[in-house]
């Protein structure tokens, strides 16, 4: 069944890719974000509305059958000199459920929250880290609204990598530049530890499956390949034609700083997604090696 879908956060890598994928499935897709999509991206051809979910009016959500939410706050969004813990509480724990409540009241009947893997994959972090706790409370609060007239579920993703034509993602651009030898000030090395990784293709398929077949109130832990950070950087370097093994050094990496490693430097968050849930959502596995090669090729030409 074709839906009229609003993708919030639809100008970024995850939301933009999801919006484009949903359009290929025959849905009518609108995107919303604080800023318009870059003109060079295919998202620029989609109907766009400026929207900050923390200050949204219910009228902005009227007329849609479904919502895909890809706009949660992370470390990049903490205002300068702000109290980070208070920010996570306001922006995630309180702001996300409030926005989903507005969506329900506006008549939206299906919704998917694209959340974080941390609370499900490593529950001990919830009590140790305010960011992870905020993401869990956002997820719990949105799913608590599920009912007969509001089929909301979450798709909780690990580290996500991929490309969208014309869209430069600073972090991935830096990783590709590193592999391509364009950051000579950073010696080639990797840090210990690792996480699960997932491509934008896989995640977009999971989002589409959750919209159509997700169980109301359910949290789906999705993912693809467990990689050490040495595996991750090694694949990027090989795609750039650099085949020497990377040394693994226990020191902060400028491109994977300790501040974004919630399990700590050297920590590993590996898991196997539930096979039945993977089949239900209908997303591909085994896509990371091809994706990492595509990232290097994209940024070799884009920058």
Secondary structure, DSSP 8 states (H G I E B T S, - for coil): ---EEEEETTTSHHHHHHHHHHHHTT-EEEEEESS---TTSGGGGSEEEE--GGG--GGGGTT-SEEEE-----GGGS-TT--HHHHHIIIIIIHHHHHHHHHHHTT--EEEEEEESHHHH-TTHHHH-HHHHHHHHHHHHHHTT-BTTBEEEEEEE-EEE---TT---HHHHHHHHHHTT--TTS-S-B-S-EEEEEEHHHHHHHHHHHHHH--TT-EEE---EEEEHHHHHHHHHHHTT--S---B-SS-BTTB-GGG-TT-TT-EE-----HHHHHHHT---S-HHHHHHHHHHHHHHH-
